[in-house]
């Protein structure tokens, strides 16, 4: 069996400045044993890299978020290229399209997205996609630009069943987080019938907490609750699910989880208490 893995979190943010170490200890108690720290702008990339250097069960990604698409220039791209070529990161992103908040013009978002797809292809890394209210456009851009050979993960997946099957059929994975547990979530229907290998778990901490902590700050320990719900939907026990998820993470990000991650049995780890 294997520990649970939070494949998308932002532990470097100020929301964790007062208790970052305690947050990490709570995650271990909940059976969460590995982390992918996601950078989406200059500052958060620095934080992700620093956190990834703390232990052998943490890794970093780097990209430019669609909200900050206007900042994607030659210098930003060269930094991402340098990090990729040095082995400092395991994926390009998060990047993509956000037509919900529209904090950058849509054409600027698309231009930055296309450049990062090309970069991921060049440096042979998977991608971490941020897509909100733009799944049809993201598919159009990806198909036009050429699917990145290493594919990647649709973070905080909130698309419909048709998109989910297109993504999985084309080798992408779906990042499943707290919204799966919401009472009126459409996500269970969207992913129905897909095999466990289609998914990775994530929190997006400090955002998108599972139902018991909805409205509170999210943290990596809470991925335990999302795993419980996903295991029920897939009709598997949580230990079998965690093993499958760990192997998927290794394959997608081309990483090797340390032995201690494989020594954890999540079923013996309690769901964190409500805070």
C-alpha positions, 0 to 999 in steps of 0.5 A: 500500500501507499500513502496518499499524495497531494498533487496540488497545493500552495503551502508557501502562501501566507495563510500557512505562515503561522502553522506550516509545520503543524499543517505538515504534521497533521497531513502525516497523521492523516496518511498523506505522505508526498506532495507536489508544490505548485508554482503559478507566478514568480513568488509562488514558484520560489516557494514551491522550489523551497518546499520541494527541497525540504525532503525526498517526498516533495516536488515542485512545478512552475508555470504562469497562471492565466490570471497573470498571463500578461507577465508571460514574456521571454524572461519568464519563459527562459526561467521555466526552461532553465528550471525544467532543464535543471531537473528542478521541476516535474511539470509546467504549470499551473497554466491554462485558461480562466474565463470565469474571472477573466483577470487577463484578456482572453487572447492574452491568456491563450497566447501564454497558454500556447507558449507553455504548451510549446515549452512543455513539448520542448522540455518533455514535461507534463503540464498542470492545467488550470481551466475554469469555464473554458473547457471547450476552448482549452480542448481547441487550443490543445488540439490545435497546438498539439497535445503535449507528449507527456500530457498532464493533469487537469487540476481541480477538474470541473468539466463535464462527462464528455470532456472527462472522457476526451481527456482520459482517452487522450492520456490526460489525468483528472485532478480530484479535490474537495468539490467531489465531496460537496452535496450538490457536486456534479463531479461524481456524474462527470467521472462515472465509469472512469477507472481509478488510473484516470485520477490524481488527488489534490487539495489546492490548499488553502482553497477548495476544502472538502465538505466537512471544512467547507468555508475554512482554510484547506490543508493537505490532511483533508485529502484523506476525506476526498480519498474516502469519497472517491474510493466509495464512488469507485467501489474500492477500498481506500488502500487499493485506491491509494496504491493505484493513485501512487503508481499513477503519480509516479507515471505522470510526473516521472518520479520515484516515491521513497520507500516510506511512502509505500509503507503507509496504510491509509485505512489505519489513518483517521480522517482529520477532526473538523476544525 
